[in-house]
Amino acid sequence: MRHQATSVANSVLHNILQSRRQTFTAHVVYTGAGTVVLFPLLGLFARLALRLSGQPALADQDIVYFALR
């Protein structure tokens, strides 16, 4: 039983080490894609908040109040 558990653990470790390059590549691609999508959305949200406030600028408290409404 103990030999079987060691064999399984070694197999899992081997598979993790073998696929680390693909895992890292997928991580970098999805992080980059998320950044490319989320930052413009954040900018659009900020512009929308400013436009809906009717003021030329918003203080930090105004932004929080708008976001929590």
N, CA, C and O atoms as a GROMACS GRO file, in nm:
protein
  276
    1MET      N    1   0.083  -0.119   0.000
    1MET     CA    2   0.000   0.000   0.000
    1MET      C    3   0.088   0.126   0.000
    1MET      O    4   0.061   0.221  -0.073
    2ARG      N    5   0.192   0.125   0.082
    2ARG     CA    6   0.280   0.242   0.091
    2ARG      C    7   0.355   0.262  -0.040
    2ARG      O    8   0.374   0.376  -0.084
    3HIS      N    9   0.398   0.154  -0.104
    3HIS     CA   10   0.468   0.163  -0.232
    3HIS      C   11   0.376   0.222  -0.339
    3HIS      O   12   0.421   0.299  -0.423
    4GLN      N   13   0.250   0.185  -0.335
    4GLN     CA   14   0.154   0.237  -0.432
    4GLN      C   15   0.133   0.388  -0.413
    4GLN      O   16   0.126   0.461  -0.512
    5ALA      N   17   0.124   0.434  -0.289
    5ALA     CA   18   0.108   0.577  -0.262
    5ALA      C   19   0.231   0.655  -0.308
    5ALA      O   20   0.218   0.764  -0.363
    6THR      N   21   0.349   0.599  -0.286
    6THR     CA   22   0.472   0.664  -0.331
    6THR      C   23   0.476   0.670  -0.483
    6THR      O   24   0.518   0.770  -0.540
    7SER      N   25   0.433   0.564  -0.547
    7SER     CA   26   0.430   0.560  -0.692
    7SER      C   27   0.333   0.664  -0.748
    7SER      O   28   0.364   0.732  -0.846
    8VAL      N   29   0.218   0.676  -0.686
    8VAL     CA   30   0.121   0.776  -0.730
    8VAL      C   31   0.176   0.916  -0.709
    8VAL      O   32   0.164   1.001  -0.798
    9ALA      N   33   0.237   0.942  -0.594
    9ALA     CA   34   0.295   1.074  -0.566
    9ALA      C   35   0.405   1.108  -0.666
    9ALA      O   36   0.412   1.221  -0.715
   10ASN      N   37   0.488   1.013  -0.697
   10ASN     CA   38   0.595   1.036  -0.796
   10ASN      C   39   0.537   1.064  -0.934
   10ASN      O   40   0.588   1.148  -1.007
   11SER      N   41   0.431   0.994  -0.970
   11SER     CA   42   0.366   1.014  -1.098
   11SER      C   43   0.305   1.154  -1.107
   11SER      O   44   0.317   1.221  -1.210
   12VAL      N   45   0.240   1.196  -1.001
   12VAL     CA   46   0.179   1.330  -0.997
   12VAL      C   47   0.288   1.437  -1.008
   12VAL      O   48   0.274   1.532  -1.085
   13LEU      N   49   0.394   1.422  -0.932
   13LEU     CA   50   0.504   1.518  -0.936
   13LEU      C   51   0.565   1.524  -1.076
   13LEU      O   52   0.594   1.633  -1.126
   14HIS      N   53   0.584   1.412  -1.137
   14HIS     CA   54   0.639   1.406  -1.272
   14HIS      C   55   0.548   1.480  -1.370
   14HIS      O   56   0.597   1.556  -1.454
   15ASN      N   57   0.417   1.459  -1.361
   15ASN     CA   58   0.322   1.526  -1.451
   15ASN      C   59   0.322   1.677  -1.429
   15ASN      O   60   0.314   1.753  -1.525
   16ILE      N   61   0.331   1.720  -1.304
   16ILE     CA   62   0.336   1.864  -1.274
   16ILE      C   63   0.461   1.926  -1.334
   16ILE      O   64   0.454   2.031  -1.398
   17LEU      N   65   0.574   1.862  -1.314
   17LEU     CA   66   0.699   1.916  -1.367
   17LEU      C   67   0.700   1.916  -1.519
   17LEU      O   68   0.760   2.005  -1.580
   18GLN      N   69   0.636   1.820  -1.579
   18GLN     CA   70   0.631   1.811  -1.725
   18GLN      C   71   0.543   1.920  -1.785
   18GLN      O   72   0.572   1.970  -1.894
   19SER      N   73   0.438   1.958  -1.716
   19SER     CA   74   0.342   2.053  -1.773
   19SER      C   75   0.360   2.195  -1.721
   19SER      O   76   0.275   2.280  -1.748
   20ARG      N   77   0.466   2.225  -1.649
   20ARG     CA   78   0.481   2.358  -1.591
   20ARG      C   79   0.498   2.467  -1.696
   20ARG      O   80   0.453   2.579  -1.676
   21ARG      N   81   0.563   2.437  -1.808
   21ARG     CA   82   0.580   2.538  -1.913
   21ARG      C   83   0.445   2.575  -1.975
   21ARG      O   84   0.417   2.692  -1.997
   22GLN      N   85   0.362   2.474  -2.004
   22GLN     CA   86   0.230   2.502  -2.061
   22GLN      C   87   0.143   2.576  -1.961
   22GLN      O   88   0.068   2.666  -1.999
   23THR      N   89   0.152   2.540  -1.834
   23THR     CA   90   0.074   2.606  -1.730
   23THR      C   91   0.116   2.752  -1.717
   23THR      O   92   0.030   2.840  -1.707
   24PHE      N   93   0.245   2.778  -1.717
   24PHE     CA   94   0.294   2.915  -1.708
   24PHE      C   95   0.253   2.997  -1.830
   24PHE      O   96   0.214   3.113  -1.816
   25THR      N   97   0.261   2.938  -1.948
   25THR     CA   98   0.220   3.006  -2.070
   25THR      C   99   0.072   3.042  -2.065
   25THR      O  100   0.034   3.154  -2.100
   26ALA      N  101  -0.011   2.948  -2.023
   26ALA     CA  102  -0.155   2.975  -2.011
   26ALA      C  103  -0.180   3.086  -1.909
   26ALA      O  104  -0.266   3.171  -1.930
   27HIS      N  105  -0.108   3.084  -1.800
   27HIS     CA  106  -0.122   3.188  -1.697
   27HIS      C  107  -0.089   3.325  -1.755
   27HIS      O  108  -0.164   3.421  -1.734
   28VAL      N  109   0.021   3.336  -1.826
   28VAL     CA  110   0.062   3.465  -1.883
   28VAL      C  111  -0.039   3.514  -1.986
   28VAL      O  112  -0.074   3.632  -1.988
   29VAL      N  113  -0.088   3.423  -2.071
   29VAL     CA  114  -0.184   3.462  -2.175
   29VAL      C  115  -0.314   3.510  -2.112
   29VAL      O  116  -0.366   3.616  -2.150
   30TYR      N  117  -0.368   3.436  -2.016
   30TYR     CA  118  -0.495   3.476  -1.955
   30TYR      C  119  -0.480   3.601  -1.868
   30TYR      O  120  -0.574   3.681  -1.860
   31THR      N  121  -0.367   3.619  -1.803
   31THR     CA  122  -0.344   3.740  -1.726
   31THR      C  123  -0.337   3.861  -1.819
   31THR      O  124  -0.395   3.966  -1.790
   32GLY      N  125  -0.267   3.846  -1.929
   32GLY     CA  126  -0.259   3.954  -2.028
   32GLY      C  127  -0.395   3.986  -2.088
   32GLY      O  128  -0.430   4.103  -2.102
   33ALA      N  129  -0.471   3.883  -2.123
   33ALA     CA  130  -0.604   3.906  -2.180
   33ALA      C  131  -0.696   3.973  -2.078
   33ALA      O  132  -0.772   4.062  -2.114
   34GLY      N  133  -0.688   3.932  -1.955
   34GLY     CA  134  -0.769   3.995  -1.850
   34GLY      C  135  -0.733   4.140  -1.832
   34GLY      O  136  -0.820   4.225  -1.812
   35THR      N  137  -0.605   4.170  -1.837
   35THR     CA  138  -0.559   4.308  -1.823
   35THR      C  139  -0.608   4.393  -1.940
   35THR      O  140  -0.654   4.506  -1.920
   36VAL      N  141  -0.597   4.340  -2.059
   36VAL     CA  142  -0.639   4.413  -2.179
   36VAL      C  143  -0.790   4.441  -2.176
   36VAL      O  144  -0.834   4.545  -2.226
   37VAL      N  145  -0.867   4.352  -2.118
   37VAL     CA  146  -1.013   4.371  -2.112
   37VAL      C  147  -1.054   4.455  -1.991
   37VAL      O  148  -1.138   4.545  -2.005
   38LEU      N  149  -0.997   4.429  -1.874
   38LEU     CA  150  -1.045   4.493  -1.751
   38LEU      C  151  -1.004   4.639  -1.736
   38LEU      O  152  -1.082   4.719  -1.685
   39PHE      N  153  -0.884   4.676  -1.777
   39PHE     CA  154  -0.842   4.815  -1.761
   39PHE      C  155  -0.928   4.911  -1.843
   39PHE      O  156  -0.967   5.015  -1.789
   40PRO      N  157  -0.958   4.882  -1.968
   40PRO     CA  158  -1.048   4.973  -2.041
   40PRO      C  159  -1.188   4.978  -1.978
   40PRO      O  160  -1.251   5.084  -1.976
   41LEU      N  161  -1.237   4.865  -1.927
   41LEU     CA  162  -1.368   4.866  -1.861
   41LEU      C  163  -1.366   4.954  -1.736
   41LEU      O  164  -1.463   5.025  -1.708
   42LEU      N  165  -1.257   4.951  -1.662
   42LEU     CA  166  -1.243   5.037  -1.545
   42LEU      C  167  -1.242   5.184  -1.585
   42LEU      O  168  -1.303   5.267  -1.518
   43GLY      N  169  -1.175   5.216  -1.694
   43GLY     CA  170  -1.175   5.354  -1.744
   43GLY      C  171  -1.313   5.398  -1.788
   43GLY      O  172  -1.354   5.511  -1.761
   44LEU      N  173  -1.386   5.310  -1.856
   44LEU     CA  174  -1.522   5.343  -1.897
   44LEU      C  175  -1.613   5.363  -1.777
   44LEU      O  176  -1.696   5.454  -1.776
   45PHE      N  177  -1.598   5.281  -1.675
   45PHE     CA  178  -1.676   5.297  -1.553
   45PHE      C  179  -1.647   5.431  -1.487
   45PHE      O  180  -1.739   5.498  -1.440
   46ALA      N  181  -1.521   5.470  -1.483
   46ALA     CA  182  -1.484   5.598  -1.422
   46ALA      C  183  -1.544   5.715  -1.500
   46ALA      O  184  -1.593   5.810  -1.440
   47ARG      N  185  -1.541   5.707  -1.633
   47ARG     CA  186  -1.600   5.813  -1.715
   47ARG      C  187  -1.751   5.819  -1.695
   47ARG      O  188  -1.809   5.927  -1.688
   48LEU      N  189  -1.814   5.703  -1.685
   48LEU     CA  190  -1.958   5.697  -1.662
   48LEU      C  191  -1.993   5.760  -1.527
   48LEU      O  192  -2.089   5.835  -1.516
   49ALA      N  193  -1.915   5.728  -1.425
   49ALA     CA  194  -1.939   5.784  -1.293
   49ALA      C  195  -1.927   5.936  -1.296
   49ALA      O  196  -2.007   6.007  -1.235
   50LEU      N  197  -1.827   5.986  -1.366
   50LEU     CA  198  -1.808   6.130  -1.374
   50LEU      C  199  -1.923   6.196  -1.451
   50LEU      O  200  -1.973   6.300  -1.411
   51ARG      N  201  -1.963   6.135  -1.560
   51ARG     CA  202  -2.072   6.192  -1.642
   51ARG      C  203  -2.204   6.192  -1.565
   51ARG      O  204  -2.279   6.289  -1.571
   52LEU      N  205  -2.232   6.083  -1.492
   52LEU     CA  206  -2.358   6.074  -1.419
   52LEU      C  207  -2.361   6.165  -1.296
   52LEU      O  208  -2.469   6.200  -1.248
   53SER      N  209  -2.245   6.204  -1.247
   53SER     CA  210  -2.242   6.292  -1.128
   53SER      C  211  -2.278   6.435  -1.163
   53SER      O  212  -2.326   6.509  -1.077
   54GLY      N  213  -2.255   6.473  -1.287
   54GLY     CA  214  -2.283   6.611  -1.327
   54GLY      C  215  -2.180   6.710  -1.279
   54GLY      O  216  -2.202   6.831  -1.288
   55GLN      N  217  -2.069   6.663  -1.227
   55GLN     CA  218  -1.962   6.750  -1.178
   55GLN      C  219  -1.840   6.735  -1.268
   55GLN      O  220  -1.823   6.631  -1.332
   56PRO      N  221  -1.755   6.838  -1.275
   56PRO     CA  222  -1.636   6.828  -1.360
   56PRO      C  223  -1.531   6.732  -1.304
   56PRO      O  224  -1.446   6.683  -1.379
   57ALA      N  225  -1.535   6.705  -1.174
   57ALA     CA  226  -1.440   6.612  -1.112
   57ALA      C  227  -1.507   6.551  -0.990
   57ALA      O  228  -1.601   6.607  -0.934
   58LEU      N  229  -1.457   6.435  -0.949
   58LEU     CA  230  -1.512   6.366  -0.832
   58LEU      C  231  -1.402   6.343  -0.730
   58LEU      O  232  -1.288   6.311  -0.766
   59ALA      N  233  -1.436   6.360  -0.604
   59ALA     CA  234  -1.344   6.325  -0.495
   59ALA      C  235  -1.352   6.174  -0.470
   59ALA      O  236  -1.444   6.108  -0.518
   60ASP      N  237  -1.259   6.122  -0.396
   60ASP     CA  238  -1.258   5.979  -0.366
   60ASP      C  239  -1.388   5.935  -0.299
   60ASP      O  240  -1.442   5.830  -0.331
   61GLN      N  241  -1.437   6.016  -0.207
   61GLN     CA  242  -1.560   5.982  -0.136
   61GLN      C  243  -1.679   5.978  -0.232
   61GLN      O  244  -1.768   5.894  -0.217
   62ASP      N  245  -1.680   6.068  -0.331
   62ASP     CA  246  -1.789   6.068  -0.429
   62ASP      C  247  -1.786   5.942  -0.514
   62ASP      O  248  -1.891   5.887  -0.547
   63ILE      N  249  -1.668   5.896  -0.548
   63ILE     CA  250  -1.654   5.774  -0.628
   63ILE      C  251  -1.706   5.654  -0.549
   63ILE      O  252  -1.778   5.571  -0.602
   64VAL      N  253  -1.668   5.646  -0.422
   64VAL     CA  254  -1.713   5.535  -0.337
   64VAL      C  255  -1.864   5.542  -0.321
   64VAL      O  256  -1.932   5.440  -0.330
   65TYR      N  257  -1.918   5.661  -0.297
   65TYR     CA  258  -2.063   5.677  -0.281
   65TYR      C  259  -2.135   5.633  -0.408
   65TYR      O  260  -2.236   5.564  -0.401
   66PHE      N  261  -2.084   5.673  -0.524
   66PHE     CA  262  -2.146   5.634  -0.651
   66PHE      C  263  -2.139   5.483  -0.670
   66PHE      O  264  -2.237   5.422  -0.713
   67ALA      N  265  -2.028   5.424  -0.640
   67ALA     CA  266  -2.011   5.279  -0.659
   67ALA      C  267  -2.101   5.199  -0.566
   67ALA      O  268  -2.146   5.091  -0.603
   68LEU      N  269  -2.127   5.251  -0.446
   68LEU     CA  270  -2.207   5.176  -0.349
   68LEU      C  271  -2.356   5.201  -0.363
   68LEU      O  272  -2.436   5.132  -0.300
   69ARG      N  273  -2.397   5.298  -0.444
   69ARG     CA  274  -2.540   5.324  -0.463
   69ARG      C  275  -2.604   5.216  -0.546
   69ARG      O  276  -2.724   5.222  -0.572
   0.00000   0.00000   0.00000
